[in-house]
Amino acid sequence: MSTMKKLITTVFLSFILVLPKAQSLLQYVQPFTGTAPSTTISAQRHSEAGSEKNANTIPAVGLPFGMTQFTPQTRFTEKKCVPPYFYNDSLFSGIRATHWISGSCMQDYGSFTVMPVTGKIRIGKSGYQTLFSHEKESTTPAYYQLLLPEQNLNIEVTSTLRCGIIKFTMLKNDSLHLLFTPNSDFAVCSVNINSSTGDITGFNTAHRIYQGKGEKAGFDGCYYFKPSKKFTASGTFLIIKF
């Protein structure tokens, strides 16, 4: 009896999976969308008192579900339906730690603002605001940058889940002042400066705007700021609104 030998050939196929490089989606986000009034026919016809013309978004820097967002500020108030940034404004007044919900018609809660001023300090809201140009401004959800030629200063902002990081770069030798403003519309706030440690702390008490309007909402917006360089002088002042 003959024996038939069968030749069994085993083929091994090796697959090398090449994963495509992760693509950053930040380039597709347009943070300035909705920061200026709409010019569509429907917005013009159906807006009450002009508030609905604006989408009430802000170019916020922050991570998803982060504790606080950071945004350039062109408006001081925390009033309802007035976001801290309007694209058509021409005066910059600082970087705000904000709880504003983009696209809403609500109020900001317990925010504060830090404004850099070079040269001689000018006390008063009208004094320390400065002209800015969108040509010198760039932003993504993770980064904001603004060049202020008149102050010879560059501002950069980024964020973590729990805090923000702000970098001020002097373009020439000069004095740099940092002005902290708790943006309370009810004057229930504080700024505390520890000259020995360099820490700056304070709070801004939130107030109701609907039921029990004007009453305390039951919580404060608290802040802690730690500069990387020790300051040489400090002080506080009060702005009285009329």
C-alpha positions as CSV (number, residue, x, y, z in Angstrom):
1,M,0.0,0.0,0.0
2,S,1.5,3.2,-1.1
3,T,1.7,6.1,1.3
4,M,0.8,9.5,-0.1
5,K,2.5,12.2,1.6
6,K,0.7,15.4,1.7
7,L,2.7,18.6,1.8
8,I,0.9,21.1,3.9
9,T,2.1,24.6,3.5
10,T,1.4,27.1,6.2
11,V,1.3,30.6,5.2
12,F,1.9,33.2,7.9
13,L,0.5,36.6,7.2
14,S,1.9,39.4,9.2
15,F,0.1,42.7,9.5
16,I,1.7,45.8,10.6
17,L,-0.9,48.3,11.7
18,V,0.2,51.9,11.1
19,L,-2.0,54.2,13.1
20,P,-2.4,57.6,11.7
21,K,-1.0,60.5,13.7
22,A,-3.6,62.1,15.8
23,Q,-4.8,65.2,14.2
24,S,-5.4,68.3,16.3
25,L,-8.9,69.5,16.0
26,L,-8.2,72.9,17.6
27,Q,-7.5,74.4,14.1
28,Y,-11.2,73.9,13.2
29,V,-12.6,75.8,16.2
30,Q,-13.5,79.5,15.7
31,P,-13.7,81.0,19.2
32,F,-14.7,84.4,17.9
33,T,-17.9,83.1,16.3
34,G,-20.9,84.6,18.0
35,T,-19.0,87.4,19.8
36,A,-20.5,90.1,17.6
37,P,-24.1,90.9,16.8
38,S,-25.7,89.0,14.0
39,T,-26.6,90.8,10.8
40,T,-29.1,88.2,9.5
41,I,-32.6,89.2,8.6
42,S,-34.2,87.0,11.3
43,A,-32.0,88.4,14.0
44,Q,-32.8,92.0,13.0
45,R,-36.6,91.3,13.0
46,H,-36.9,89.2,16.1
47,S,-34.4,90.7,18.5
48,E,-35.9,92.3,21.6
49,A,-33.8,95.3,22.7
50,G,-31.0,94.0,20.6
51,S,-29.9,91.3,23.1
52,E,-30.8,88.4,20.8
53,K,-28.6,89.7,18.0
54,N,-25.5,88.6,20.0
55,A,-24.9,84.9,20.5
56,N,-23.2,85.7,23.8
57,T,-20.2,83.5,23.2
58,I,-16.7,84.3,24.4
59,P,-13.2,83.2,23.2
60,A,-12.7,81.2,26.3
61,V,-9.5,79.2,27.2
62,G,-10.1,76.1,29.2
63,L,-10.4,72.3,29.3
64,P,-13.8,70.5,29.0
65,F,-15.5,70.5,32.5
66,G,-12.7,72.6,33.9
67,M,-13.3,74.6,37.1
68,T,-12.8,78.0,35.5
69,Q,-12.4,79.5,32.0
70,F,-10.2,82.5,31.1
71,T,-11.2,85.1,28.5
72,P,-10.1,88.5,27.3
73,Q,-12.3,91.2,28.8
74,T,-13.9,94.2,27.1
75,R,-16.8,94.7,29.6
76,F,-16.5,95.0,33.4
77,T,-20.0,94.0,34.5
78,E,-21.4,90.7,35.6
79,K,-24.9,91.7,34.5
80,K,-27.3,89.3,32.8
81,C,-26.9,88.9,29.0
82,V,-23.7,91.0,29.0
83,P,-20.8,88.6,28.2
84,P,-17.3,89.8,29.2
85,Y,-16.1,90.0,25.6
86,F,-17.6,91.8,22.6
87,Y,-15.7,91.6,19.3
88,N,-16.8,95.1,18.2
89,D,-15.3,96.7,21.4
90,S,-12.0,98.5,21.0
91,L,-10.8,98.7,24.6
92,F,-9.1,95.8,26.4
93,S,-9.4,95.7,30.2
94,G,-7.7,92.4,31.2
95,I,-7.9,88.6,31.4
96,R,-11.0,87.4,33.3
97,A,-11.4,84.2,35.2
98,T,-15.0,83.6,34.3
99,H,-17.9,81.2,34.8
100,W,-19.8,82.6,31.9
101,I,-21.6,79.9,29.8
102,S,-21.0,80.5,26.2
103,G,-24.2,81.0,24.2
104,S,-26.2,81.9,27.3
105,C,-28.2,84.9,28.4
106,M,-27.2,84.6,32.1
107,Q,-24.8,86.4,34.3
108,D,-21.2,85.7,35.3
109,Y,-20.7,84.4,38.8
110,G,-17.9,85.4,41.1
111,S,-15.4,86.4,38.4
112,F,-12.2,88.4,38.7
113,T,-9.9,90.2,36.3
114,V,-6.2,90.8,36.1
115,M,-5.0,93.7,33.9
116,P,-1.3,94.4,33.2
117,V,-0.3,98.1,33.0
118,T,3.2,99.2,32.0
119,G,4.8,102.5,32.8
120,K,3.0,104.9,35.1
121,I,-0.1,103.4,36.8
122,R,-3.4,105.1,35.9
123,I,-6.1,104.4,38.6
124,G,-9.7,104.2,37.4
125,K,-11.5,102.2,34.8
126,S,-11.2,104.7,32.1
127,G,-7.5,105.1,32.9
128,Y,-6.2,101.6,32.6
129,Q,-8.1,100.3,29.6
130,T,-6.1,100.2,26.4
131,L,-6.8,100.0,22.7
132,F,-6.3,96.7,21.1
133,S,-6.5,95.2,17.6
134,H,-7.8,91.9,16.4
135,E,-4.8,91.8,14.0
136,K,-2.6,91.4,17.1
137,E,-4.9,88.8,18.7
138,S,-5.0,85.0,18.2
139,T,-6.9,82.3,20.1
140,T,-7.8,78.6,20.3
141,P,-9.7,76.8,23.1
142,A,-6.3,76.1,24.6
143,Y,-4.4,79.3,24.1
144,Y,-5.0,83.1,23.8
145,Q,-2.4,85.7,22.8
146,L,-2.6,89.4,22.5
147,L,0.1,92.0,21.6
148,L,-0.4,95.5,23.1
149,P,2.0,97.7,21.1
150,E,1.2,100.9,23.1
151,Q,2.2,99.1,26.3
152,N,5.1,97.2,24.7
153,L,3.6,94.0,26.2
154,N,2.6,90.5,25.0
155,I,0.0,88.5,26.9
156,E,-0.4,84.7,26.7
157,V,-3.0,82.5,28.5
158,T,-3.5,78.8,28.8
159,S,-5.4,76.6,31.3
160,T,-5.5,73.4,33.3
161,L,-8.5,71.8,34.9
162,R,-8.1,73.7,38.1
163,C,-6.2,76.9,37.2
164,G,-5.0,79.2,34.6
165,I,-1.5,80.3,33.6
166,I,-1.0,83.8,32.4
167,K,2.3,85.0,31.0
168,F,3.2,88.7,30.5
169,T,6.3,89.4,28.4
170,M,7.8,92.9,28.5
171,L,9.0,94.1,25.1
172,K,11.2,96.8,26.7
173,N,12.5,97.6,30.1
174,D,9.7,99.2,32.1
175,S,7.6,98.9,35.3
176,L,4.8,96.4,35.2
177,H,1.7,96.7,37.4
178,L,-1.0,94.1,37.8
179,L,-4.4,95.3,38.7
180,F,-6.9,92.8,40.2
181,T,-10.6,93.5,40.1
182,P,-13.3,91.4,41.6
183,N,-16.1,92.2,39.2
184,S,-18.9,92.5,41.8
185,D,-21.9,94.6,40.7
186,F,-22.9,94.7,44.4
187,A,-19.5,95.8,45.9
188,V,-19.3,92.6,48.0
189,C,-15.7,91.5,47.3
190,S,-12.2,91.7,48.5
191,V,-8.5,91.8,47.4
192,N,-5.9,90.7,49.9
193,I,-2.2,91.1,49.2
194,N,0.5,89.2,51.2
195,S,3.7,91.2,50.6
196,S,5.8,88.6,52.4
197,T,4.8,85.6,50.3
198,G,3.6,87.4,47.1
199,D,0.2,85.7,47.2
200,I,-2.9,87.5,46.1
201,T,-6.3,86.2,47.3
202,G,-9.8,87.4,47.5
203,F,-13.5,86.7,46.8
204,N,-16.5,88.0,44.8
205,T,-19.9,87.1,46.3
206,A,-22.5,86.0,43.8
207,H,-26.0,87.5,43.9
208,R,-29.3,86.4,42.5
209,I,-30.9,87.9,39.4
210,Y,-34.2,86.1,39.4
211,Q,-36.1,85.0,42.5
212,G,-34.8,87.1,45.4
213,K,-33.1,89.4,43.0
214,G,-30.1,91.2,44.7
215,E,-29.9,88.7,47.5
216,K,-26.7,86.6,48.1
217,A,-26.8,83.4,46.1
218,G,-25.0,81.5,48.9
219,F,-21.6,81.1,47.4
220,D,-18.5,83.2,46.5
221,G,-16.1,83.1,43.6
222,C,-12.7,82.8,45.3
223,Y,-9.3,83.3,43.7
224,Y,-5.6,82.7,44.5
225,F,-2.9,84.2,42.4
226,K,0.8,83.4,42.7
227,P,3.2,85.6,40.6
228,S,6.5,84.1,39.5
229,K,8.4,87.2,40.5
230,K,8.2,89.2,43.8
231,F,6.5,92.6,43.5
232,T,8.1,95.7,45.0
233,A,5.0,97.7,45.9
234,S,1.3,97.1,46.4
235,G,-1.9,98.8,47.4
236,T,-5.7,98.8,46.9
237,F,-8.2,101.4,45.8
238,L,-12.0,101.6,45.5
239,I,-13.9,102.6,42.4
240,I,-17.3,104.2,43.2
241,K,-20.0,103.7,40.5
242,F,-22.5,106.5,39.9
